[in-house]
């Protein structure tokens, strides 16, 4: 699942430390697992990082520590090329089938051959 680009960076407490974070316009209303814990894998600018905090209805936060090139408009992959859906499912304590079936109609699906 490719997500809309990351929005403005902020600083938040990540794992007991201050770290740059960004909001991503995707949440449980889009089918992202509401129960996904902090640290669930995400790709930002091709770098593997993790979510921060709870998944909200229309937004998740991601850790940008060590990704200085990240900023407004950076590409984010929630699962897909470079990040298997099985990795996200394992982190969320479920199976990939559940994630793929939970995608909301408002999420565009692009099938490649």
C-alpha positions as CSV (number, residue, x, y, z in Angstrom):
1,X,0.0,0.0,0.0
2,X,1.6,3.3,-1.1
3,X,0.5,6.2,1.0
4,X,0.2,9.9,0.4
5,X,3.5,11.6,1.0
6,X,4.6,12.5,4.5
7,X,3.6,15.8,5.9
8,X,5.5,18.4,7.9
9,X,8.1,17.0,10.3
10,X,7.7,17.4,14.0
11,X,9.6,16.2,17.1
12,X,8.0,13.6,19.3
13,X,9.1,11.3,22.1
14,X,10.0,8.0,20.4
15,X,11.0,5.1,22.6
16,X,12.0,7.5,25.4
17,X,14.0,9.8,23.2
18,X,13.2,13.0,21.2
19,X,13.1,12.2,17.5
20,X,11.9,13.8,14.3
21,X,8.6,12.4,13.2
22,X,6.1,12.9,10.4
23,X,2.4,12.3,9.9
24,X,1.2,10.1,7.1
25,X,-2.3,10.5,5.7
26,X,-3.4,6.9,6.3
27,X,-5.1,5.3,9.3
28,X,-7.5,2.6,10.3
29,X,-10.3,4.1,8.2
30,X,-8.2,3.2,5.2
31,X,-7.6,-0.3,6.4
32,X,-4.3,0.1,8.2
33,X,-4.4,-2.1,11.3
34,X,-5.7,-0.1,14.3
35,X,-3.9,-2.5,16.7
36,X,-0.5,-2.0,15.0
37,X,2.0,-1.1,17.8
38,X,4.8,1.5,17.7
39,X,7.6,0.2,15.6
40,X,5.5,-1.4,12.9
41,X,7.7,-1.2,9.8
42,X,7.2,1.5,7.2
43,X,9.5,2.7,4.4
44,X,10.2,6.5,4.1
45,X,12.3,7.5,1.1
46,X,13.3,3.9,0.8
47,X,14.5,3.6,4.4
48,X,12.9,1.2,6.8
49,X,11.7,2.9,9.9
50,X,8.6,2.4,12.2
51,X,5.4,3.9,13.3
52,X,5.2,6.0,16.5
53,X,2.3,5.8,18.9
54,X,-1.3,4.7,18.1
55,X,-2.9,4.5,14.7
56,X,-5.6,7.1,14.4
57,X,-8.6,7.1,12.0
58,X,-6.9,9.0,9.2
59,X,-3.2,9.3,10.3
60,X,-0.2,7.5,11.5
61,X,3.1,9.0,12.8
62,X,6.4,7.6,11.6
63,X,9.9,8.0,13.0
64,X,12.3,9.9,10.8
65,X,15.5,9.4,12.9
66,X,18.3,8.8,10.5
67,X,16.4,9.9,7.4
68,X,17.6,13.5,6.9
69,X,16.3,13.6,3.3
70,X,12.7,13.0,4.5
71,X,10.3,16.0,4.3
72,X,7.0,17.1,3.0
73,X,6.1,15.0,0.0
74,X,8.5,12.1,0.7
75,X,7.3,8.8,-0.6
76,X,6.0,6.4,2.1
77,X,5.3,2.7,1.6
78,X,3.1,1.0,4.2
79,X,3.5,-2.4,2.5
80,X,4.4,-3.3,-1.1
81,X,7.7,-3.0,-3.0
82,X,10.5,-3.2,-0.5
83,X,8.3,-4.0,2.5
84,X,6.4,-7.3,2.4
85,X,2.8,-7.2,3.8
86,X,3.8,-10.2,5.9
87,X,6.3,-8.1,7.8
88,X,3.6,-5.5,8.7
89,X,1.1,-8.3,9.5
90,X,3.6,-10.0,11.9
91,X,4.3,-6.7,13.7
92,X,0.6,-6.1,14.0
93,X,-0.1,-9.7,15.3
94,X,-2.2,-10.8,12.4
95,X,-1.8,-12.3,8.9
96,X,-1.4,-10.5,5.6
97,X,-4.8,-11.8,4.3
98,X,-6.5,-9.8,7.0
99,X,-4.7,-6.6,6.0
100,X,-5.3,-7.0,2.3
101,X,-9.0,-7.7,2.8
102,X,-9.4,-4.7,5.1
103,X,-8.4,-2.1,2.5
104,X,-11.1,0.6,2.4
105,X,-12.8,1.5,-0.9
106,X,-11.2,5.0,-0.7
107,X,-7.7,3.5,-1.1
108,X,-6.6,3.3,-4.7
109,X,-5.2,-0.1,-5.7
110,X,-2.7,-0.2,-8.5
111,X,-2.1,-3.7,-9.9
112,X,1.1,-4.3,-11.8
113,X,1.7,-7.2,-14.1
